[in-house]
Amino acid sequence: MGRLNGMTVTVGAVIALVGVANPAVAVTPGATPTGVARPASSIHWQACDAHPALDCATVPMPIDWSVPAGPTTPISVVRGKAAKPQQRKGVLIVNPGGPGGSGVDFATDIIENHVMSQSLTDNFDVVGFDPRGVARSAQLTCDDAVLNDWVNFYPETEPDYRGMLDHNDRLGRSCVQYSGPLADHADTTSVVRDVDALRHALGEDKISYYGKSYGTQIGQQYAELFGEHLRALALDSNLDHSVDTMGFLVPQNQAFEDSFTDFAAWCRRTPACSLHNRDVLALWDDLYAKATAGKLTRPGSSYALSVAQLREEVLYPFMYDPAGWPELADWLKSLADGTPGSLRAQSQDPGARSELPIWCGDWKWNEVDSFAALSAYRKRSEVVAPHTRLSPFYTQLTGCLGWSGQVNNPQHRLHVTQAPPILMTNSIHDVATPYQWARSVAAQLPTSTLLAYDGTGHGTYRLSSCVRAAVDTYLLTLHTPAPGTHCPAEWPTTGDAGTARPATLPDSPPVRQR
């Protein structure tokens, strides 16, 4: 039985798991959660086993919100009370994205490791939860025999395409077989209803919310369904859940191309870059051609590095955070010269297909009904990226084609009738959530202000001191920046190329080709 790991271990920092005392519903991993109860009207907090200064609880939620008195699933929650209770401004619920990211780990990191500002933990009860089907909240499981199949998620032939559809169908069925009905009710709408039930159980009329990446979709749809219960909504690196196939592929490909071009420009102007005196784009084009021909190997290895692997290892984590660019330059140099260089290993793979039961419950690609259609969309979308060609996030589309599970929350434009002023932030070159998406979402949220970060990377709060100050100010005072405000780019300034490491990245990387 294969555990579908929502990413609970972050790159660069291992976060200790929070012990949950006395869960309200005991669930054996792999078994269907049982018990019949309505959502809790209060939360029974106890000190967390591994973090006694924090409060932990497990709260039952309906598996199917259309049957609120039906079987339940446990939701794991952690809370750090405001350090200065006399100036408490309420509850701040946080989510790190993914999908599959642990809000329990994220909140713990905020409180104990200060990955968000002290002013927030002084003034708010910071609450994080593992979304249904993630980590401690009845982690979804599927069949290893299916999960570990070799599948080409970049199909080049009709047989490749048919094999991928068959695999996705079997995987979806196995998730239901091993995880029960929860596998068909892990979509974002269900998570949003869990959030509002948590708000009620916390005794709060209104909540503040900070969500990053996939966590912005939770926030957006919370505003759509429960906007009257929002005090503040900060959305960092925005997903646009209204896009069709081309609206998904083209911005992703463009963002990958622009981000890599930013890296090349940084090398050109930065003497510390080990590729400073070389044409980085030409070097990349040569590596890409060799990988396409099956002739690119890692120094000291006889195994060919596929073009899909080459793209993936550049995108994650290096295009997520420019702090790693000195290391990226060393690695590309070693590949080009065939000499030992950076100790760059194969890309991180923390359960690479872990997010699909959640992701595929939210996305339906109706336009892609044949291999010919998929190939046409791919070819048209690659035109915008002459060097990088295709974003690895392409597999988040192909991974859902033929999916046998329910799609309860397909794409739609937001319809928000009640919401406070909303602050959105986004990098202008973000490989995971392109700036074009943020502009689209801002148009769907009439009370929003979009703050642009004029740099590269994913997750503006940790990339930009300017963004961090704006988000803190907004959450504390509800004051947003003036419309059209931009924060300047912050580039690596290290003089010791090869020693920088990417900052903590709590998102899952894209699905890997098997």
PEKA-V51927 format. One record per pair of residues at least 12 apart in sequence whose ideal C-beta (glycine too) atoms are under 7 Angstrom apart, sorted by sequence separation. I is the first residue (numbers start at 1). J is the second residue. D is the distance in whole Angstrom. If there is no record, write none. Layout:
BEGIN
i->(I	I)
j->(J	J)
d->(D	D)
END
This chain:
BEGIN
i->(45	60	61	94	151	152	330	378	426	438	44	94	151	209	267	331	43	60	61	219	291	296	314	424	453	111	220	291	292	327	24	43	58	59	94	110	151	219	264	291	451	58	264	327	424	58	59	149	424	40	107	216	288	291	451	40	57	107	216	467	107	209	216	220	466	39	56	106	207	216	217	288	466	37	39	55	195	206	207	208	216	287	422	464	22	54	55	104	146	147	205	206	207	208	209	210	211	212	213	217	424	426	428	21	35	54	103	104	146	206	211	212	214	422	424	428	433	54	78	103	104	192	210	213	419	421	422	423	424	425	426	427	428	432	464	80	103	191	195	420	424	426	429	430	431	463	21	76	92	102	103	146	419	421	423	425	427	430	1	19	39	78	142	188	192	416	427	18	19	33	38	48	78	188	192	196	199	414	416	427	451	19	38	80	104	143	316	317	413	414	427	449	18	92	94	102	104	142	189	316	365	449	454	17	18	25	36	91	102	142	188	192	196	313	368	427	454	16	24	36	43	45	89	90	91	92	93	94	100	143	313	426	449	451	452	453	454	455	21	23	24	25	36	37	88	89	92	140	143	299	312	365	425	454	455	18	20	24	35	87	91	142	365	427	451	19	34	35	141	359	363	18	20	33	83	84	141	33	83	84	140	296	299	33	82	299	300	360	391	33	80	82	299	359	462	82	140	425	82	140	356	360	364	81	138	356	361	80	287	360	361	79	80	140	353	361	364	425	25	27	360	361	362	363	364	79	287	357	361	363	423	25	133	283	287	458	24	77	78	132	286	23	423	77	76	133	273	283	54	75	76	132	260	272	275	75	274	20	273	274	51	54	75	275	421	423	132	275	420	73	132	256	260	266	274	421	18	76	131	259	51	76	75	132	263	267	74	256	74	73	263	129	61	432	311	315	311	312	311	124	18	15	18	7	6	7	15	6	7	8	15	6	6	8	93	285	284	33	281	73	29	27	30	91	29	319	399	91	90	93	396	97	99	395	396	20	90	91	92	93	94	95	96	97	98	315	395	64	90	91	97	393	63	90	92	97	392	63	75	96	95	245	64	77	241	63	245	95	244	245	65	8	257	260	6	65	249	253	257	260	6	253	256	254	257	246	250	253	254	257	245	249	253	256	61	250	322	4	246	256	322	3	4	61	321	4	253	319	320	3	4	253	320	2	59	252	1	2	2	90	252	1	2	59	321	1	2	249	30	32	32	33	248	32	245	355	154	354	342	352	39	43	350	353	42	43	352	41	352	40	348	347	349	326	262	325	330	243	326	329	330	242	322	323	241	242	259	322	186	242	258	326	327	186	259	326	326	327	183	187	188	255	326	327	186	187	255	256	255	324	1	323	324	323	324	255	323	254	323	321	175	252	320	321	251	318	321	251	317	320	233	238	251	233	235	232	238	317	227	230	231	233	234	235	236	237	224	227	228	230	224	227	224	227	223	237	316	220	239	262	316	237	238	223	237	240	259	239	242	312	223	238	238	240	312	240	242	238	308	147	161	158	161	155	140	189	213	189	213	184	187	188	220	237	183	184	187	223	237	272	185	236	237	272	274	133	236	273	274	133	236	266	272	176	175	168	172	173	168	172	168	169	172	164	168	168	169	165	164	165	234	154	234	234	153	232	232	153	213	153	213	232	212	100	100	99	98	100	99	99	210	208	213	11	11	9	7	5	5	4	115	6	5	4	117	120	4	119	123	117	120	119	153	154	153	152	151	150	149	92	89	115	106	101	101	100	97	98	96	97	98	12	12	11	12	13	12	11	10	11	10	10	7	7	7)
j->(57	72	73	106	163	164	342	390	438	450	57	107	164	222	280	344	57	74	75	233	305	310	328	438	467	126	235	306	307	342	40	59	74	75	110	126	167	235	280	307	467	75	281	344	441	76	77	167	442	59	126	235	307	310	470	60	77	127	236	487	128	230	237	241	487	61	78	128	229	238	239	310	488	60	62	78	218	229	230	231	239	310	445	487	46	78	79	128	170	171	229	230	231	232	233	234	235	236	237	241	448	450	452	46	60	79	128	129	171	231	236	237	239	447	449	453	458	80	104	129	130	218	236	239	445	447	448	449	450	451	452	453	454	458	490	107	130	218	222	447	451	453	456	457	458	490	49	104	120	130	131	174	447	449	451	453	455	458	30	48	68	107	171	217	221	445	456	48	49	63	68	78	108	218	222	226	229	444	446	457	481	50	69	111	135	174	347	348	444	445	458	480	50	124	126	134	136	174	221	348	397	481	486	50	51	58	69	124	135	175	221	225	229	346	401	460	487	50	58	70	77	79	123	124	125	126	127	128	134	177	347	460	483	485	486	487	488	489	56	58	59	60	71	72	123	124	127	175	178	334	347	400	460	489	490	54	56	60	71	123	127	178	401	463	487	56	71	72	178	396	400	56	58	71	121	122	179	72	122	123	179	335	338	73	122	339	340	400	431	74	121	123	340	400	503	124	182	467	125	183	399	403	407	125	182	400	405	125	332	405	406	125	126	186	399	407	410	471	72	74	407	408	409	410	411	127	335	405	409	411	471	74	182	332	336	507	74	127	128	182	336	74	474	129	129	186	326	336	108	129	130	186	314	326	329	130	329	76	329	330	108	111	132	332	478	480	190	333	478	132	191	315	319	325	333	480	78	136	191	319	112	137	137	194	325	329	137	319	138	138	328	198	132	507	388	392	390	392	392	208	104	105	108	98	98	100	108	100	101	102	109	101	102	105	195	387	387	138	387	182	139	138	141	202	141	431	511	204	204	207	510	212	214	510	511	136	206	207	208	209	210	211	212	213	214	431	511	181	207	208	214	510	181	208	210	215	510	182	194	215	215	365	185	198	362	185	367	218	367	368	190	135	384	387	134	193	377	381	385	388	135	382	385	384	387	377	381	384	385	388	377	381	385	388	194	384	456	139	381	391	457	139	140	197	457	141	390	456	457	141	142	391	458	141	198	391	141	142	143	231	393	143	144	201	463	144	147	394	178	180	181	182	397	182	397	508	308	508	498	509	197	201	508	511	201	202	511	201	512	201	509	509	512	492	429	492	497	411	494	497	498	411	491	492	411	412	429	492	357	413	429	497	498	358	431	498	499	500	357	361	362	429	500	501	361	362	430	431	431	500	178	500	501	501	502	434	502	434	503	502	357	434	502	503	434	502	505	436	502	505	419	424	437	420	422	420	426	505	416	419	420	422	423	424	425	426	414	417	418	420	415	418	416	419	416	430	509	414	433	456	510	432	433	419	433	437	456	437	440	510	422	437	438	440	512	441	444	441	513	353	371	371	374	371	357	408	432	409	433	405	408	409	441	458	405	406	409	445	459	494	408	459	460	495	497	357	460	497	498	358	461	491	497	405	405	399	403	404	400	404	401	402	405	398	402	403	404	401	401	402	471	394	474	475	395	474	475	398	458	399	459	478	459	354	355	355	355	358	358	359	475	475	507	317	348	350	350	350	351	351	462	354	354	354	468	472	357	472	476	472	475	476	511	513	513	513	514	514	514	475	476	504	506	506	507	508	506	507	506	507	508	501	502	502	503	504	504	504	504	505	505	506	506	507	508)
d->(5	4	6	6	7	7	4	7	4	6	6	6	6	7	5	4	5	6	5	5	6	7	7	6	5	6	7	6	5	5	7	6	5	5	6	6	5	5	4	4	6	7	5	6	7	5	6	5	6	5	5	4	6	5	6	6	5	6	7	5	3	7	7	7	3	6	5	5	6	5	5	7	7	5	7	7	7	5	7	5	5	6	5	5	6	6	4	5	5	7	7	6	6	4	5	5	6	4	5	5	5	7	6	4	6	7	4	7	5	4	7	6	6	5	7	7	7	5	5	5	5	6	7	7	7	5	4	6	5	5	7	5	6	4	6	7	6	6	6	7	7	7	4	7	6	7	6	6	6	5	7	5	5	7	7	6	6	5	5	5	7	5	6	5	5	6	6	5	2	7	6	6	6	6	5	5	6	4	7	5	5	5	6	4	7	4	6	7	6	6	7	4	6	4	6	6	6	5	6	7	6	6	5	7	6	7	7	7	4	4	6	6	7	7	6	6	7	5	5	6	7	7	5	7	5	5	5	5	5	7	4	7	6	6	5	5	6	3	6	4	6	5	6	5	6	6	7	6	6	5	5	6	4	5	6	7	5	5	6	6	5	6	6	7	7	7	6	5	4	6	6	6	5	7	6	4	5	6	5	7	5	7	6	4	6	6	7	4	7	6	6	6	5	7	6	6	7	5	5	6	5	4	5	5	6	7	6	7	7	6	7	6	5	7	7	6	4	7	6	6	7	6	5	7	7	5	6	6	6	7	7	4	6	7	6	7	6	7	5	7	7	6	4	5	6	4	7	5	7	6	5	5	7	7	5	7	5	5	5	5	6	6	6	7	6	5	6	6	7	6	6	6	7	6	5	5	5	4	5	4	7	5	5	6	6	6	6	7	6	5	7	6	7	7	7	5	7	5	5	7	5	5	6	6	6	6	6	3	6	5	6	6	6	6	6	6	6	5	6	5	6	5	5	6	7	4	5	5	6	6	6	5	5	6	6	6	7	5	5	5	5	5	6	3	5	6	4	7	7	7	4	5	5	6	6	5	4	5	6	6	3	6	5	7	7	5	5	6	6	6	6	5	7	6	4	5	6	5	4	5	5	6	6	5	6	6	5	5	6	5	5	4	4	5	5	6	6	7	7	4	6	6	5	6	5	6	6	7	6	6	6	5	5	7	7	4	5	5	7	6	5	7	4	6	7	6	4	7	6	3	7	6	6	7	7	6	6	6	6	7	4	5	7	5	6	7	5	6	4	5	6	6	6	6	6	5	6	6	6	6	4	6	6	6	6	6	5	5	6	4	4	4	6	5	5	5	7	6	5	4	5	6	5	7	6	5	6	5	5	6	6	5	6	7	4	4	5	7	5	4	5	6	7	5	4	7	7	4	4	5	7	6	6	7	7	6	6	5	6	6	6	5	5	5	5	6	5	7	5	5	6	4	5	4	5	6	4	6	5	5	7	7	5	5	4	4	5	6	7	7	7	6	4	5	6	5	7	5	4	7	4	5	7	7	5	6	6	4	6	5	5	5	7	5	6	4	4	7	6	6	7	6	6	5	5	7	6	6	7	6	5	6	5	7	7	7	5	5	7	4	6	5	4	6	4	5	5	6	7	3	5	7	6	6	4	7	6	5	7	6	7	6	6	5	4	5	6	6	4	6	7	6	5	6	6	6	5	6	3	6	7	6	5	4	7	6	7	6	6	5	6	6	6	6	5	6	5	5	7	7	7	7	6	5	6	5	7	6	4	5	5	6	6	6	7	5	5	7	5	5	6	5	7	7	4)
END
